[in-house]
Amino acid sequence: LPPSRCPENGGSVAAKDLPKTAWERWGWRPAESRRDPVSGASKILNVSQPAISKALRRAEDQLAFKLFDRVRGRLYPTPEGRAIYMEAERLFAGLENIQKLATNIRTGEVDRLRIAAASALSIDILPLAISQFRLEHPHAICEIETFATNDICSAVLNRSVDVGFAFEPPEHPGLFQFNMCEARFFAIFPPDCAQPLPAFVEFEDLVHLPFVGLQTGDPMDLIFQAACKDACVNLIPQVKVKTYEIAASLVSRGAGVAVVDQYSALTAKRLACKIVPFNPDVVFFVRGLVASHNLSSVQIKRFRGYMERAGAAVAKELGT
C-alpha cells in the first residue's frame, strides 16, 4: 500500500485491500483479548466495522472453515482460528526479524553480537572494546565466550558465534582471517624475586629457574618452542597449565617464572609480578576470524575497529 494509506500513517484502508494488509495481525490480538474484536480491529486499522466483517467473511470463504464463532453478536475464535493465529504470529515475528535485520544492515545498527575469544583477550582488550562499542550501540546485546584456539575456529565455522579473536589461529578454507595487531612475549617473575632483573631477558636466562609453561599443542606454545629452538634453549616446565592467566597467577604466588603473551603480562603486572621483555622480541599476531560467508557483515567490521583501538591502548599501557 502507498504510505499515505497505511494505518500507522493516519490513512484508511478499503475493504478490498484488507487481505493485502496486516489487518489480520493487528486484528487477531484484539480478538484474543477484547470482547469486541471487530470494533478493536476497526479502530486499529482506521476502517469501518462493516469492512472488517466483510473481509473476515471473505477470508473464511477462502479457507473453507470458520475463524470465529458468532455468539450474541460477539466473535470468539474457533480452535481452527486459534491455530491459524499461532502460525500467523510466528510468521509475522519472522518478518519483523527480517525487517529489523535489513534496517540494522542499512544503518549499521547492531542487535546482537556473539564473540568467542582467547581467555587472555577477555581480560582487557575485549572489555575495553565492548564498553566503547556499546556507547554507540546501547541496545546491542553482546555474548562472550572464551575458548582454546581450535574451539574458537570451530565456533565460528558452525555459526555458534559471529566473530572470533585468537592468537595465531590455524588456517581453514571456511574461515577468513584478518590481522588485528602484533603482540609480544614477556617473561614474568614473582613479586618477591630477590635477584635484580635486567631491562631485557633472553631464553637462556630462564634455564636454571623453575618454569611454568603451557601444555603442548597450543599454537602459542608452538611459537614459544620455535623461539627456544632458535635460541638453542630447552625450557622444561615444572608446572604445565592450559592458560597464561593461570601461569600468571602461579608466578604471583612464587611458583616459578613464565613466558606469557603481553595481555597476560598486563594481568601479571597487576598481580605485582615483575615483567621483562625479550631481546630480540618474540612476536606473534592476534587475528580475527569470521566465516567466509560472513565477510560483508557491517557489525563485525565496526567491532573490528573497536578491538584494534583497544589493542593499541593496552599496548600503550605496557609501553610496547
TIGUMAR-957316 format. One record per residue (C-alpha): y negated, z negated, x negated; residue in one letter. Coordinates in pm, whole numbers, padded with zeros to 5 digits, always signed. Example, Ala and Ser with C-alpha at 12.3 -4.5 7.8 and 13.67 -1.06 7.14 Angstrom:
+00450-00780-01230A
+00106-00714-01367S
***
This chain:
+00000+00000+00000L
-00358+00052-00112P
-00510-00272-00247P
-00762-00281+00037S
-00479-00311+00288R
-00282-00579+00106C
-00292-00913+00295P
-00383-01108-00016E
-00699-00896-00040N
-00801-00957+00320G
-00664-00631+00456G
-00437-00578+00752S
-00105-00401+00782V
+00006-00176+01064A
+00342-00239+01226A
+00479+00092+01098K
+00403-00019+00741D
+00567-00359+00764L
+00912-00257+00634P
+00738-00130+00319K
+00555-00456+00257T
+00660-00802+00151A
+00619-00940+00504W
+00984-01044+00510E
+00927-01253+00201R
+00637-01447+00349W
+00776-01442+00700G
+01117-01585+00615W
+00976-01903+00469R
+00783-01994+00785P
+01098-01910+00980A
+01273-02180+00787E
+01003-02440+00819S
+00785-02375+01123R
+00852-02389+01491R
+00675-02055+01546D
+00777-01819+01265P
+00626-01506+01425V
+00289-01675+01453S
+00317-01800+01093G
+00408-01458+00957A
+00125-01306+01163S
-00132-01534+01004K
+00002-01489+00651I
+00014-01110+00677L
-00300-01076+00888N
-00125-00869+01155V
-00073-00918+01526S
+00225-01111+01661Q
+00348-00808+01863P
+00354-00607+01539A
+00567-00875+01372I
+00806-00885+01670S
+00832-00505+01675K
+00908-00486+01302A
+01166-00765+01335L
+01346-00581+01619R
+01347-00261+01414R
+01495-00446+01115A
+01769-00594+01335E
+01845-00249+01478D
+01882-00107+01129Q
+02105-00396+01020L
+02310-00390+01341A
+02303-00768+01370F
+02059-01036+01468K
+01845-01216+01217L
+01713-01469+01469F
+01827-01622+01793D
+01556-01643+02056R
+01570-01975+02236V
+01299-02065+02486R
+01050-01834+02325G
+01120-01957+01975R
+01309-01798+01687L
+01588-01970+01497Y
+01758-01794+01203P
+02119-01693+01259T
+02384-01756+00990P
+02352-01388+00900E
+01976-01425+00882G
+02008-01723+00650R
+02248-01528+00426A
+02003-01238+00407I
+01721-01483+00336Y
+01905-01638+00041M
+01974-01297-00115E
+01616-01188-00049A
+01487-01500-00226E
+01692-01415-00535R
+01574-01056-00522L
+01208-01148-00493F
+01244-01411-00766A
+01380-01138-00992G
+01093-00907-00901L
+00845-01186-00973E
+01001-01237-01315N
+00977-00866-01392I
+00613-00859-01283Q
+00538-01168-01490K
+00715-01023-01792L
+00520-00698-01760A
+00194-00894-01738T
+00289-01102-02041N
+00371-00791-02243I
+00047-00624-02142R
-00176-00925-02213T
+00023-01076-02498G
+00075-01397-02299E
+00394-01590-02367V
+00610-01763-02110D
+00892-01891-02330R
+00976-01856-02698L
+01317-01957-02832R
+01326-02024-03204I
+01604-02101-03450A
+01507-02220-03796A
+01639-02381-04108A
+01603-02756-04085S
+01364-02766-04382A
+01125-02534-04196L
+01135-02754-03888S
+00961-03048-04055I
+00622-02899-04144D
+00584-02523-04105I
+00732-02486-03758L
+00548-02785-03600P
+00219-02665-03750L
+00274-02309-03626A
+00376-02420-03277I
+00084-02660-03239S
-00161-02378-03323Q
+00031-02128-03113F
+00016-02349-02806R
-00358-02394-02837L
-00388-02026-02743E
-00082-02024-02516H
-00090-02365-02344P
+00160-02265-02075H
+00420-02137-02318A
+00748-02326-02345I
+00887-02337-02699C
+01254-02415-02755E
+01351-02504-03112I
+01697-02528-03266E
+01793-02595-03625T
+02094-02421-03773F
+02251-02323-04102A
+02157-01974-04217T
+02465-01794-04085N
+02431-01968-03749D
+02066-01858-03726I
+02177-01498-03772C
+02443-01538-03503S
+02196-01696-03259A
+01954-01404-03298V
+02233-01148-03267L
+02379-01296-02948N
+02029-01339-02798R
+02052-01717-02778S
+01709-01721-02944V
+01424-01473-02971D
+01349-01517-03340V
+01494-01696-03639G
+01347-01819-03968F
+01574-01877-04266A
+01595-01889-04645F
+01730-01562-04789E
+01948-01468-04488P
+02222-01208-04540P
+02160-00853-04420E
+02315-00733-04095H
+02284-00393-03923P
+02189-00562-03594G
+01907-00765-03749L
+01561-00674-03870F
+01421-00900-04141Q
+01059-00949-04241F
+00926-01147-04535N
+00727-01444-04417M
+00636-01595-04753C
+00753-01653-05106E
+00863-02007-05192A
+00985-02205-05493R
+01234-02465-05600F
+01125-02809-05717F
+01306-03087-05897A
+01268-03424-05726I
+01310-03765-05889F
+01341-04118-05745P
+01019-04315-05682P
+01114-04574-05944D
+01204-04320-06213C
+01131-04502-06538A
+01110-04207-06774Q
+00782-04015-06799P
+00808-03678-06631L
+00674-03355-06779P
+00443-03118-06592A
+00734-02870-06566F
+01110-02900-06595V
+01395-02673-06692E
+01751-02690-06566F
+01878-02830-06894E
+01652-03134-06841D
+01874-03235-06548L
+02212-03202-06715V
+02262-03571-06801H
+02118-03711-06478L
+02314-03796-06160P
+02274-03487-05946F
+02262-03442-05567V
+02346-03085-05471G
+02415-02859-05174L
+02764-02775-05065Q
+02873-02437-05195T
+02846-02127-04980G
+02489-02174-04862D
+02260-01879-04957P
+02018-02120-05123M
+02298-02269-05329D
+02391-01918-05444L
+02032-01864-05566I
+02039-02203-05737F
+02373-02131-05906Q
+02246-01792-06027A
+01939-01961-06179A
+02161-02217-06352C
+02379-01937-06488K
+02074-01755-06624D
+01973-02080-06796A
+02331-02128-06929C
+02348-02464-06749V
+02618-02601-06522N
+02492-02878-06295L
+02782-03054-06123I
+02679-03260-05818P
+02798-03618-05795Q
+02691-03611-05430V
+02716-03300-05210K
+02513-03259-04892V
+02455-02992-04629K
+02075-03002-04615T
+01791-03056-04857Y
+01642-03317-04626E
+01948-03537-04683I
+01917-03472-05055A
+01554-03583-05047A
+01647-03899-04859S
+01919-03981-05111L
+01681-03928-05403V
+01422-04151-05239S
+01688-04425-05237R
+01765-04380-05606G
+02092-04190-05567A
+02002-03932-05830G
+01788-03623-05877V
+01797-03299-05680A
+01665-02945-05673V
+01517-02855-05336V
+01300-02593-05168D
+00926-02654-05164Q
+00925-02761-04797Y
+01184-03029-04858S
+00988-03123-05172A
+00692-03199-04949L
+00915-03425-04741T
+01036-03592-05060A
+00677-03642-05174K
+00604-03830-04852R
+00907-04048-04930L
+00734-04138-05259A
+00965-03920-05468C
+00821-03751-05774K
+00826-03373-05757I
+00808-03139-06055V
+00802-02757-06051P
+01023-02541-06273F
+00912-02329-06564N
+00981-02046-06518P
+00952-02053-06140D
+01269-02013-05938V
+01156-01823-05631V
+01310-01719-05300F
+01186-01574-04973F
+01152-01723-04628V
+01237-01447-04385R
+01206-01397-04014G
+01489-01246-03814L
+01477-01051-03490V
+01739-00844-03317A
+01695-00473-03385S
+01639-00406-03013H
+01356-00661-03001N
+01126-00523-03271L
+00835-00447-03039S
+00810-00795-02887S
+00443-00890-02867V
+00514-01263-02859Q
+00725-01251-03175I
+00459-01051-03358K
+00198-01307-03258R
+00411-01606-03355F
+00490-01447-03689R
+00121-01468-03775G
+00113-01839-03693Y
+00418-01900-03914M
+00264-01712-04205E
-00056-01914-04182R
+00140-02239-04154A
+00343-02145-04461G
+00024-02082-04658A
-00116-02420-04550A
+00199-02603-04662V
+00198-02419-04996A
-00164-02519-05047K
-00077-02883-04980E
+00188-02861-05252L
-00051-02683-05486G
+00173-02377-05527T
***
